[in-house]
Structure formats: C-alpha cells, structure tokens
Amino acid sequence: MKIINTQDAGEARKLIEKTAKENNQVVVQGKSIDFNRLILENKKVNVLILNHTNKKDKLKQQDSGLNHVLCNLARENNITLAIDFSEILAEKEKKQKALILARLEQNIKLAKKSKNKLKIINKEGRDNRDLFSFLLTLGASTEMAKEAVS
C-alpha cells in the first residue's frame, strides 16, 4: 500500500490515475478541505487519511478537514475515511494533542451521522481493544468502532 502524499491537487490526480491503473489500493493523505473535496470527488480513491494537525480553527468550528458535504461525497463514492493513530501519539505538546482529539471527535461525529466507513491506521502496533475503547470514547458507535479496528 503506497500512500499518495502531495500538496498539489493536479499531481495527486495523476498519481491516483497511475496507481489505479496498476490495480493497487488508492490511499491519499488528506490536507485542507478544498484538497479533500477534489480527492473525494474521484471514484478511484479507496481511502482518505484525515489530517488533524497544522490547522487553523475558526471561532465556532474546528478545521478538521471534513464537513457534512465531504462525508456525503465519501459515502456516495464508497471511500473509507481513515485516522492515523500515530499522529496523536507523535504530538508532545498537550494543547496541540487536545486540539487534535477535538478535531478527531468532530470527524467521528460527522462520519457517524453520514454512515461513512471508518478505519484506524495502527502503525504503532497498539492492541485493538485499546483502539476500540479509544474510538468509543470519542463518540463512535460500537459497530463503527469494531469495523474501524478490524
């Protein structure tokens, strides 16, 4: 599984086409809301990894890289939304970690409401029961959390 990680949407589109032709699973690292929308409109993408760091929040809403429109697009195009657990563990500053968890909670609520598929990427080798409990704590349903850690 190769993760497409680029800032340029045009370059990402070319890499998606190339990866899809090779019959590989197309996994894209998310960026801003505009970038994510362009990615989610492409039916060849299988997984979008949500990015919860380095965002600028608004007064009444967190910039989590996802909104209800993007959730609906992901569901229509059968795209799984993924969370990289190592992103949370890598952050050392407590305030930043709290912001990441708040954005993550918002995204889980949006995915739950829109009935999106959710997946957690576990590079650290954490126990699936811990990740399951973690997702339940952030507001995921039992069925959603089971599916995400499997």
CORMO-V301636 format. One record per residue. N is the residue number from 1. RES is the residue in one small letter. PHI is phi as a letter, one per 30 degrees, with the letter a starting at -180 (none if undefined). OMEGA is omega in whole degrees, -180 to 180 (* if undefined). Layout:
# CORMO-V301636
n->{N	N}
res->{RES	RES}
phi->{PHI	PHI}
omega->{OMEGA	OMEGA}
This chain:
# CORMO-V301636
n->{1	2	3	4	5	6	7	8	9	10	11	12	13	14	15	16	17	18	19	20	21	22	23	24	25	26	27	28	29	30	31	32	33	34	35	36	37	38	39	40	41	42	43	44	45	46	47	48	49	50	51	52	53	54	55	56	57	58	59	60	61	62	63	64	65	66	67	68	69	70	71	72	73	74	75	76	77	78	79	80	81	82	83	84	85	86	87	88	89	90	91	92	93	94	95	96	97	98	99	100	101	102	103	104	105	106	107	108	109	110	111	112	113	114	115	116	117	118	119	120	121	122	123	124	125	126	127	128	129	130	131	132	133	134	135	136	137	138	139	140	141	142	143	144	145	146	147	148	149	150}
res->{m	k	i	i	n	t	q	d	a	g	e	a	r	k	l	i	e	k	t	a	k	e	n	n	q	v	v	v	q	g	k	s	i	d	f	n	r	l	i	l	e	n	k	k	v	n	v	l	i	l	n	h	t	n	k	k	d	k	l	k	q	q	d	s	g	l	n	h	v	l	c	n	l	a	r	e	n	n	i	t	l	a	i	d	f	s	e	i	l	a	e	k	e	k	k	q	k	a	l	i	l	a	r	l	e	q	n	i	k	l	a	k	k	s	k	n	k	l	k	i	i	n	k	e	g	r	d	n	r	d	l	f	s	f	l	l	t	l	g	a	s	t	e	m	a	k	e	a	v	s}
phi->{none	c	c	d	b	b	d	d	d	d	d	d	d	d	d	d	d	d	d	d	d	d	h	c	d	c	b	b	d	d	b	d	d	d	d	d	d	d	d	d	d	d	d	d	d	c	b	c	d	d	c	c	c	h	c	c	d	d	d	c	b	d	d	c	i	b	b	d	d	d	d	d	d	d	d	d	c	h	c	d	c	b	c	c	d	d	d	d	d	d	d	c	d	d	d	d	d	d	d	d	d	d	d	d	d	d	d	d	d	d	d	d	d	c	h	d	d	b	b	c	c	c	d	d	i	d	d	d	d	d	d	e	d	d	d	d	d	d	j	d	d	d	d	d	d	d	d	d	c	d}
omega->{179	-179	177	-176	179	179	-175	-178	179	178	178	180	178	180	177	179	-178	-179	180	178	179	180	175	175	-177	-180	-176	175	-178	178	-180	179	-180	178	-180	179	178	180	-177	176	-179	-176	-179	-180	178	-175	172	178	-178	180	-177	-179	176	178	177	-177	174	-175	-175	-180	177	176	-175	180	-176	172	-175	178	179	177	178	177	-179	179	-180	-178	177	-180	179	175	-176	177	178	-176	-179	177	179	-178	-176	-177	-177	-177	-174	-179	179	179	178	178	178	180	178	178	179	178	178	-180	178	178	178	-180	180	-179	-178	-180	177	172	-178	179	176	-179	-173	179	-174	-178	178	178	-179	178	178	180	177	179	179	180	177	179	-179	173	179	175	-179	-180	180	-180	177	-179	-177	-177	-179	*}
